[in-house]
Amino acid sequence: MKKAGTAVALAVAGALVAWSCGGGGGGSTQPTPSGGGNTSAVTITITGQGGKLAFSPNPATVSPGQLVVFKNNDVTAHHIMLDDGTVQTPDINPGATSPAVAMGTNGSLSYHCIIHPGMVGGFHAFYLLALSEVFGVPRATAAAAAVAAHALSNLPVLVLGLVLLGREGLSLGKVVGVTQSEQELSEVRS
């Protein structure tokens, strides 16, 4: 019975780790536009840090319809698609940058890599737009509120995952150690 509970806890922990991997990049870092105004392309970087696939910044603050390019700083190809399926990039090889695509025009707030389904990203566009345009909140304040809302929405999942790990006598350090060991074994086998 204890083994079954441990398996469930590891599965939940693995899912949380995979889910959080796509969330890399930090909350308050804003994308750097390549020019001025809302029509300039925003660069979202694809990283592969320590085996963790991530977008940076994530979530990105963009206006609906703003152009976005994805710069692949990873060692493997990626193919990005909005979760609603309306926009996607071609395969982006290591070191390459995608063509500019207009993001968030149909209300999709998130995107993912088709090749790596656990690699997800999102936009603060509509939250930011609602606060700044509808309620007249300054853009800087609206962006900060969007980041805070994103962090608060992830907090219950994080707490639940930690509680489940603790119930099984596991820690994040043990989960990371197992993940690294599995990666090392797969590299040796390759």
C-alpha positions in Angstrom: 0.0 0.0 0.0 2.9 2.4 0.8 4.4 1.7 -2.6 1.2 2.6 -4.4 1.0 5.9 -2.4 4.6 6.6 -3.3 3.9 5.9 -6.9 1.0 8.3 -6.9 3.1 11.0 -5.1 5.9 10.6 -7.6 3.4 10.8 -10.5 1.9 14.0 -9.0 5.4 15.4 -8.3 6.5 14.5 -11.9 3.4 16.2 -13.3 4.1 19.3 -11.1 7.7 19.4 -12.2 6.8 19.0 -15.9 4.2 21.6 -15.6 6.4 24.0 -13.7 9.3 23.5 -16.2 7.3 25.3 -18.9 6.7 28.1 -16.5 10.4 29.1 -16.2 11.7 32.5 -16.8 10.3 34.3 -13.8 7.3 36.4 -13.2 8.3 40.0 -13.2 10.7 40.0 -16.1 9.2 41.8 -19.1 10.0 41.0 -22.7 12.2 43.4 -24.6 10.5 44.9 -27.7 12.8 45.1 -30.7 11.5 48.6 -31.5 9.0 51.1 -30.2 5.2 50.9 -29.8 2.8 48.0 -29.8 3.6 47.0 -33.4 7.2 46.0 -32.6 8.0 42.3 -32.2 8.5 41.0 -28.7 11.2 38.3 -28.3 10.4 35.2 -26.2 13.4 33.1 -25.6 13.3 29.3 -25.5 15.8 27.9 -23.0 17.0 24.5 -22.0 18.4 25.1 -18.6 19.6 22.0 -16.7 17.2 19.8 -18.7 14.4 22.2 -18.0 12.5 23.4 -21.1 11.2 26.9 -20.6 10.1 30.1 -22.1 11.5 33.5 -20.9 9.7 35.6 -19.9 6.8 33.5 -18.9 4.2 34.8 -18.8 5.0 37.5 -21.3 3.2 40.8 -21.3 2.0 41.6 -24.9 -0.9 43.5 -26.3 -3.5 41.5 -28.3 -2.3 41.2 -31.8 1.2 42.2 -31.0 4.0 40.5 -33.0 6.0 37.9 -31.1 9.2 36.0 -32.2 10.6 32.9 -30.5 14.4 32.7 -30.2 15.5 29.1 -29.7 18.5 29.1 -27.3 18.0 25.4 -26.7 19.9 22.5 -28.3 16.7 20.9 -29.8 14.0 22.1 -32.2 10.7 23.5 -31.0 7.3 24.2 -32.7 5.1 26.7 -30.9 1.3 26.8 -31.1 -1.4 28.8 -29.3 -3.5 26.5 -27.2 -6.6 27.4 -29.3 -4.8 26.2 -32.4 -5.2 29.5 -34.3 -1.5 30.4 -34.6 1.7 28.3 -34.8 5.3 28.7 -35.9 7.2 26.4 -38.1 9.9 24.2 -36.5 12.4 26.5 -34.8 15.9 24.9 -35.0 18.5 25.5 -32.3 19.9 29.1 -32.6 17.1 30.2 -35.0 14.3 32.7 -34.5 10.8 32.1 -35.7 9.0 34.4 -38.1 6.9 37.1 -36.3 3.4 35.9 -35.4 0.5 37.9 -34.0 -0.4 36.5 -30.6 -3.6 36.6 -28.6 -5.9 38.0 -31.3 -8.6 35.4 -30.6 -8.4 35.4 -26.9 -5.9 32.6 -26.4 -3.9 33.3 -23.3 -1.4 30.4 -23.5 0.8 28.5 -25.9 2.8 25.3 -25.9 5.5 23.4 -27.8 4.0 20.7 -30.0 7.2 18.6 -29.8 7.4 19.0 -25.9 3.8 19.1 -24.7 4.8 19.9 -21.1 6.4 23.1 -22.2 3.8 25.8 -21.8 3.8 29.6 -21.8 1.2 32.3 -21.4 0.4 36.0 -21.9 -0.8 38.7 -19.6 -2.3 40.5 -22.6 -6.0 40.4 -21.8 -5.6 40.9 -18.1 -3.3 43.8 -18.8 -5.7 45.2 -21.5 -8.8 44.9 -19.2 -7.1 46.8 -16.4 -5.4 49.5 -18.5 -8.1 50.1 -21.1 -11.4 49.3 -19.3 -10.5 50.4 -15.8 -7.9 53.1 -16.6 -5.2 51.5 -14.5 -1.6 52.7 -15.5 0.1 50.0 -17.7 3.0 49.5 -15.2 0.5 48.9 -12.4 -1.6 46.6 -14.6 1.5 44.6 -15.5 2.4 44.2 -11.9 -1.1 43.1 -11.1 -1.0 40.6 -13.9 2.2 39.0 -12.6 0.7 38.9 -9.1 -2.5 37.2 -10.4 -0.4 34.6 -12.2 1.7 33.9 -9.1 -1.4 33.6 -6.9 -3.1 31.3 -9.4 -0.2 28.9 -9.2 0.1 28.9 -5.4 -2.6 26.3 -4.6 -1.1 23.8 -7.0 2.4 24.3 -5.5 1.0 24.0 -1.9 -1.0 20.8 -2.8 2.1 19.3 -4.5 4.3 20.0 -1.5 1.7 18.5 0.9 1.4 15.3 -1.2 5.1 15.0 -1.3 5.4 15.4 2.5 2.7 12.8 3.1 4.8 10.3 1.2 8.0 11.3 3.0 9.5 12.8 -0.1 11.1 16.2 -0.7 11.7 18.3 -3.7 15.4 17.5 -3.4 14.7 13.7 -3.7 12.5 14.3 -6.7 15.2 16.4 -8.4 17.8 13.8 -7.6 15.7 11.1 -9.1 15.1 13.2 -12.2 18.8 14.0 -12.6 19.7 10.3 -12.2 17.2 9.3 -14.9 18.6 11.9 -17.2 22.1 10.7 -16.6 21.0 7.1 -17.3 19.3 8.1 -20.5 22.4 10.0 -21.7 24.6 7.0 -21.0 22.2 4.7 -22.9 22.2 7.1 -25.9 
